[in-house]
Amino acid sequence: MRMYDIIMKKRNGGELTEEEIQFFVNGFTRGVIPDYQAAALMMAIYFEKMTGEETYLLTMAMAHSGDVLDLSGIQGVKVDKHSTGGVGDKTSLALIPMVAACGIPVAKMSGRGLGHTGGTIDKLESFSGFTTELTEEEFVRNVNRIGIAIMGQTADLAPADKKLYALRDVTATVDNLSLIASSIMSKKLAAGADAIVLDVKTGSGAFMKSKEDAFLLAREMVEIGRRAGKHTIAVISDMDQPLGYAVGNALEVREAIETLKGNGPEDFVELCLTLGSQMLIAGGRVKASSHQEAQTQARNLLLDAIDSGKALKKLAEFVDAQGGDSRAVFDTSLLPKASLIKEVKAPKSGRITHIKCDEIGMCSLILGGGRETKESAVDLSVGLVLKRKAGDEIKVGETLAVLHANDPDKAEAASSRFLKAYTIEEEWPGEKAGQIRPAAPGIIHGIL
């Protein structure tokens, strides 16, 4: 078998066989197939697409290109959750303790951020001493003992995906549904969970800008998961404006803690309840005659975990188990704090009709809350807290957001960029014609 023939076959619109896909993945992972041939195949796939069968076979080949975690030592149904990412997406920080407090074990692999904000691991490191460098034995033991463990992705987990993604990133072949789906699902399948709940974001602050593309990606990933024998559910959620109000690592941790105290932003709480309900259902925590009844029961269990304080206590147990200072769960003043606070004022009165969500993320990056390259350091203390969102009225001189910074020049640059991200109009479009102003969009667009 020759790589040349595989490239030509896909370039001409042919469907690759399991043997051809295995040959490519194994050879590229071992370094036998050079980058230039792998890049040529990625470009052929980008233009000619892949069938559902090809996508599944590529996913499984990448998932088994390295270690596959054995979580059989963990009692119960292990449920994992993955988000395609967005601005202010601190969901795991609140969601996982809620779910674990309801009796569903969560064994999760997470990563660091690359872009406008940190990843889940970066955010968790806002707790002094927290580490995700666990052995597999410690990982299993923590889940059995307290119901939660999060560890960083090891170098031996889906190594083919790491190599392929790095190549796609520099050859303009990232934006392909099959390649995106196989990249995400290969890591999830290698992580060993029994059930997977996917949070697929759509909107200006998400990778998938349109709802149509988000639904297509969600369907592709759900099909892969189910074919692999995993209970897989996808929730399509809104990212046309930041999730909640806080954007930035320690600031998002504070908002997650407030949510576990019962004081969370409405959109964030709704997303946690929706995803959490699906996780409880997938984990067999609730039994009902209909899916609607099961969702209602699950939501009530999650709300009780918040109201009783069990979810907050579970977060503290989790932080403590992984070496972090759990006192910060109950006293958020112990979390990292920026030295400079700057208010961004509204330049005119009116109603906020639109927010460029991705630009809010860039403001956090300017302040130092994200990474421009893999080697960049993240400042856990910086970011911004919104005071107004789309649909809200505001008067000139009132505060739109509060920036948390450690550098005056960065604060000024982020402030200027922030103002360009907000559209404020004296009247909602259509009001002059007598049209009724539409209600703010819901956070959930669909469940598959």
Protein Blocks (a to p, Z undefined) as FASTA:
>chain_A
ZZklmmmmmmnopacdfklmmmmmmmmmnomacfklmmmmmmmmmmnopafklmmmmmmm
mmmmmccddfklpgcjddddddebiehiaklmmmmmmmmmnopacdddddddedjbdcfk
lmmmmpghiacbdcfklmmmmmmmnopacddddfkgokllmmmmmmmmmnopmbcfklmm
mmmmmmmmmnopabdcddddedjkbmblbfklmmmmmmmmmmmmmmnopacddddddffb
cehjbgcjklmmmmmmmmmnopacfklmmmmmmmmmmmmmmnopaccfbfklmmmmmmmm
mmmmmmnommmmmmmmmmmmnopafklmmmmklpccdfbdcddddfbgcddfbdcfklmm
mmmmmnopacfbfklccdfkgccddfbdehiacdehiafbdcddfbfklmmmmmmmmmmm
pccdfbdghklnopacdddddfbfbdZZ
